[in-house]
């Protein structure tokens, strides 16, 4: 059994790093700012995210991970090196570390190899690949070696991974290219159509965090957003109700619910019975939108439970997965 020194959730929105005996040591946006001409990286993480939409022409700010896969290999490698160096400094690791990194369950072998190579170039001794829903199950403290079935719904920023885990493996799974970022896009489209105002990505994300919802609240909440009037092009501040957010993101939430139903239909009756008893486990930052647990229960009849700090489950699982026997992890030779 190989000991994992570092577990990485290389997410579309955030990169989270777990170190053995230390816990989560890095939780930073997967954002890079660089000079266009020289390609020199000038900022990563929170510093880079604050520059989104505010930079001159000679500086570009990008998210090198799209829909759970690498879209810019060079920038991803540089970002990872910065984060892994930061992580190692927080706990002395002698020699080159063994690193486990997670990928969506639907990635191709080519996409998986790109992640492997990028992580290997950070100075890893060995790189192990683990599917996100399985890592999320481990990070949620599910006894994956038990014969009982558990359903994991991991809603990230770029992908939603749904899987049924039992007896140390994945029974059924699906990966959707629909997730938290699509909630943001849906909010931008809705505000533009309903209020004739254009929101930026950061403003839409903040509105989602403040009053975003997929299920009715007991009392309608009100949030505020700053944008630009489409007619006059002037800055404006508008008020938005949480009930509008439900309408705005309905198409996205419906697709997630449809995928959950499909997995339940494809799951053997014995495992479905277990899922009904234990409930559906919600992980990932996208699961934090208000009412996702209630919506799943209302549409499927199965109780849904969001764990504490759901955005940290995958990285925690990646860092602790080898404590369990029989987990299939691919090895990148030195």
N, C-alpha and C positions, 0 to 999 in steps of 0.2 A: 504494500500500500504506500503510495507516494504522499508525502505531506505537502499541502498547498500553503505557500507563504503569503500570496496575494490573490484576492478574488476581485474581478473587475466586471462591472455592469457597464458596458460601452453603449450607452443609450443615445437616442436621437436628441433628447433635450439635455440630459445630464450624464456625466460620467461619475460613477460611484465606485470607490475602492475600499475593500475590506482587508485588514491585515490580521493574521492570526494572533490571538491574545491581546489585541489592541482594539478591534472593532472597526467601525467606519472612520477612516482618516481623511478621505477626500470625497466631497460631494459638490461638484462644480459643473456649470453649464458646458455642454459640448460645443463651444463657440471659440473661433479663432479670428484674430484681427491681424492683417499682414499688409506690408507695402506692396502695391501692385507691380512696380518695376523690379524691385530687388527680390521679391518674394520673402522678405525678412519678416518673421513673426514678431509682432510688437506686443501682443497681449493674448492671453487665453483665459477661459473661464469667466468669472464675474466681471473682471475688468473689460474683457472683450464684449460681453453682453451689454454692458452699459453704453457701448459705442454704437450699437445697432441703430441704423437710420440717421446717425449724426456725424458721419465721417466725411472728409473731403474726398475728391475723386481719386487721389493717389493712395487711399487706404480702403481696403475692403474687409468687411466683417462677414464671415460665413459659418454655417454649421456643416462640418465635414461628414456628418452621419445623417443619412436620409432614409426614412422608413426602415430603420434598424440595420442598414448596411452602409458600408463605406462608400461615399461618393467622391471624396478627394483623399487619395491614399497618403500623399506627402504630408498634408496638413494634419491628418489623423495621427500619423506617426509622430509628428512633432508635438502635438497636443498630449498624446499618451506619454511620451518621454518626460514631459514636464510634470505630469500628474504622478507617474510612477516614482520619479526622483523625489517629489514632495513626500510621497507615502513612505518611501524607504528611510528618509531622513527622520521621520517621526518614530521609527523603530529600527534599531540597528539590525540589518539582515546580513549575515556573513555569506560572502560568495554571491553567485547569481541566483535569483529567486525562482521558484516554481510558481507559475502564474496560471490561474484558471479564469478564462474569459467566457462570457455568455453571449449567445446569438439567438435570434428568433428561430422558432422551430421550422419555419418554411424557407430558410436560406438555401441557396445552391452550394455545391461544393466549391465553386469558384469564389463566391462571396465569403464562405467560411475560411478558405485559404487566405484571402486578403486580410481578414481579421487576425488569423494566426500569425502571418508574416509581420504585420504591423506591431503586434504585441511582442513577438520574438525580438524585434529590432530595438525594443526598449532595454535590452540587456538580460532577458529572461534565460534561464537555463533550460527549462522545458515549458511548453505552452499546452494547456489542456482546454478543450472546447466543451461547453455544456449548454444544452438548450435552456432558454430562459424560463419556461414554465416549470421545468424540473428543478432548476435552481431556486425558483420562487417557492416551490413546495418545501424544499429543504430549509430555506430562509424563514418560512412560516412555521417551522418546527413540526411539520407533518412527519409522522413515522412512515417513511416511504417504503420501509421493508415489510410493513404489515400487509396482510391479505386484503385489507379494506380499501375501497376505492375513494379517492378524493378528487374533486374538480377544482382546478386552479384557473382563474380568469385574471391574466396579467395585462392590465391596460397601461401601456407606456405612452410616449409621445408620438412615436412613429408606427408602432404595431400593437395589435392586441393578440396575445397568445392564449389560447384556450386548450387545456389538456386535462385528461383523466389519468391520474397517477395511481399505480397499485403494484405491489410486489416488486418494488425496486425498479420499475420501468414505466414507460408511457403507454397506456392502452390505446388512447385515441387523442388526436390533437389537430389543431388548425391554427394558422397564423394569418391574421387579417392586416392589410395595409390601411387600416382604419383605426385611429386612436386619438390621443389628446390634441395633437396638432390639427386634426380635422374638426374638432370642436371649435378651435380658434378660427379656422377658415370659415366655418359655418356662421359664427358670430359676426365676422367681418361682412360677409355677404348679406346677412339679415339686416344689420344696421345700415348698410348702404341702401338696401331696397326699402326698408321701413322708415328710416329717419333721414335719408338722403345725405348721410355723413360717411366719410371715409375714415376708418380706423387703421392705425398701424398695428403690426403684429404684437408689439409689447402691450399696447393698450387693450387689445382684444384678449390677450392672455390674462391681464390683470382683472378685466371685467369678469372673465370666467372664474377666476379665483375668488373674487368678491361675492358674486351673486349667481354664478353659473349653476344650473340645475337641470336634471333630467326627470324630476318628479316633483309634484306640487309640495310647497311648503305650507305649514299651518298658517303663516302670515306672509304675504307677498313682500319680499325684500326689494329695496331700491338701491341701485348702484349708479355711479357716475363715470362717464368716459369722455376723454378729450380727443377730438378729431378735426377733420377739415370739411367744411361745407362743400358739397360738389358743385353747387351753382355759383357761389361767389368766391370760393377758394379761401375763405377766411376761417381762422381757428374758432372752434365752438365747443362748449361743454354741454352734454346732454344727460338726462336721467333715463335709466332703463330699469324695468321691473324684472324680477326673477322669472315670472311667468312667461315673459318674452323669450328668455333664454331657453326655456323648455321647448318652445316652438322653433327657435333658431337651430337647435342641435338635434331635433327629433329624427331627422333622416340618418344621422350618424349613430345615435343611440339605438335606433331600430335595427341597423345592420349588425351591431354587437349582440343584441338580443337574439336576432335570427341565427347567428352563428352558434350561440350557446344552446339554443333549441336543437340545432342540427347535430351538435356533438352529443347531446343527451339522447337523441334518436338513434345515433350510431353506437351508443355504449351498451354493452351486454346488460340484461335485466338485473343481475346480481350486483353489479357495480352501481347501477342507477339507484338501487335500493340503499346502498351505502351512502351515496351522495345526498339522497333525501334525508338520511339520518344525520349526517355530519354537516350538511350545508355546503354551499359554494364558497370558496376562499377567494377574496378579492385582493389583488396586489397591484403594484405599479402606481405612479403618480396620477395617471388618468382616472383611477378608481376613486379619487378624492372628491370628484365633482359631486355636488349634493344630490342625494336620492338614487345613486346607482344601485345600492343594495336593495332599496325598496322597489325599484323598477324591475329588477331581476326576479324578485320574489313575486311581484304582481303578475308578471308575464309567464313565469315558468312554474310557479307553485313551490319552488325550492328556496329555502332560506339562504340568504347571502350574507357573509360576514367579512367586513373589511378589517384587516389586521392593523395593529399599531405601526406607524411609519411604513406604509406599504411601498413607498418608493425605494426603501433600502433592502427589501427582501431578496432581490435577485443577487446583489453583490454579496450579501451575507451568506446566501446559499452557495455561491461560487467559492467563497473562502472556507466553507466548512463541509463541502460535499464529500470530500474524501474520508470523512469520519464514518461514512456508510460504505458497506461492501457492495460490490457488484454494479457500481455506477459506470456506464460506458462513457469514457472520456478519451478523446483522441490525443495522441502524443506528437509533439513537434520535436524531432530529434535535434540534439545540439549540433 
